[in-house]
Amino acid sequence: MSVLAGVRAAIIDLDGTMLDTIPDFHVAINGMRAELDLQPISQQQIALMVGKGSENLIRSVLGLDWDADRVEAHFAQAMDAYQRHYLSINGQYSTLFPQVEQGLAALQAQGLRLACVTNKPISFTTPLLKLKGLDRYFEVVYGGDSLPRKKPDPLPLQTVCADFGLQPSQVVAIGDSSNDAQAARAAGCPVLTVPYGYNHGESIHDTDSDGIVDTLLEAASLIRSQTTIS
């Protein structure tokens, strides 16, 4: 996997890559739905909708019950309710996937600079990383509303490359979905994917990446085997 030979930094996704946040989404979304007199939905339904930002998520959730016009008519009210519920429980029900912290520590110990890039709003992202003890690993954190465009647009990854003063070929993206892979390909970054995340209900094996790694620790081992950090 010589594509990783020059890697000096890693951009890591959050939901579905570092944290299983579906239980948080479940509580917040059903709190919002209750305010709108809608019946609760399952974690399995929510997992298919996560990953493309809060606006897409809320429209998809409302679209289970309403047509497009009614969704738009109630969108602002629904988004306000969702954000209130999410902020009140942010991180309380989510858990780290196996070997995440070990993987981050290994990547850092290898001399790689680390950034977290997620489509989750930054107001949710920053406290969540801190609560889970992950904030100390990242020099740069961008949420879905930090920049004018979010993944799968390459802008967030290109911005991290510029922040680090590195070429895209020197910055590997690690994520759980086609969003991450598409953003990386468009930015010119190598990309590794994990098989345990959400990926909109699609198999990660159908996603164009440079390799599938079972954990972030395995990603660190693979990168170390291909690189020599000076």
Secondary structure, DSSP 8 states (H G I E B T S, - for coil): -GGGTT--EEEE--BTTTEE-HHHHHHHHHHHHHHTT-----HHHHHTTTTS-HHHHHHHHHTTTS-HHHHHHHHHHHHHHHHHHHHHHTTSS-EE-TTHHHHHHHHHHTT-EEEEE-SS-HHHHHHHHHHTT-GGG-SEEE-TTSSSS-TTSSHHHHHHHHHHT--GGGEEEEESSHHHHHHHHHHT--EEE-SSS-GGGS-GGGS--S-B-SSHHHHHHHHHHH----
